[in-house]
Amino acid sequence: MDLLRVEQLTKRFGGLTAVDDVSFSVQEGEIYTIIGPNGAGKTTIFNLVSLIYPASAGRILYRGEDLTGLPPDRVVTRGIGRTFQNIELFEHATVLQNLLIGCHAQAQSNFIAEMLFLPSVKRREVEHRRRVETIIDFLDLQVHRDSRVAGLPYGVRKVVELARALCAQPKLLLLDEPSSGLNVEETDDMAYWIQDIRDLLGITVLMVEHDMSLVSRVSDRVLAVNYGKVLAEGSPSQVQSHPDVIAAYLGD
């Protein structure tokens, strides 16, 4: 079953076409990866799917609903979470506080109830704390839970951003270059977590990634793009051996 379907998606910035008539679908329960050389349009596709950019043409269907034209803040309430290539955390807050913010992205707030701290608000806060503690255990962040993000190593910050996205309880998780800046050991850990996110948490993953060893390890299907156009789609081995993909990376 298609969880996400992208149909003839196009994005133009003035006279530049960054994404050109791209179509693909992500099945529920799979890890789907978009690859391509620098400037291929991968992150632009992510920004279109998460509605940060409005599409110039095409449609984005999530669970059969056309998301095209919705405001960006409606994405997370639909069950789509996201991490960023450049880490976007509240650096002067603790890990615990950043994760609680992820929980509140799904909360339906009421000013009067919040001000009076009614029982319904208290129950919600307890549930959020329980959810955060579960994610902290899942990603082995216990030792960092009360640390300020600004003082953490880069690799730990990447995991914290992943944790915050999970706290919003997504059904579809968009990972923008999750191994970027990580060492070999941290990349191995990330590969295990991506697989566990799908296998243990039941979350479908759509990923942009440069590290081809990670792509081969975790991906069910791969889409290769270059200059905003689709080059190939298939299993990791099929795509990596495709002549157009080889030419895009290595030249003719």
Secondary structure, DSSP 8 states (H G I E B T S, - for coil): -EEEEEEEEEEEETTEEEEEEEEEEEETT-EEEEE-STTSSHHHHHHHHTTSS--SEEEEEETTEE-TT--TTHHHHTTEEE--SS----TTSBHHHHHHHHHHTT----HHHHHHT-HHHHHHHHHHHHHHHHHHHHTT-GGGTTSBGGGS-HHHHHHHHHHHHHHT--SEEEEESTTTT--HHHHHHHHHHHHHHHHTT--EEEEE---HHHHHHH-SEEEEEETTEEEEEESHHHHHT-HHHHHHHH--
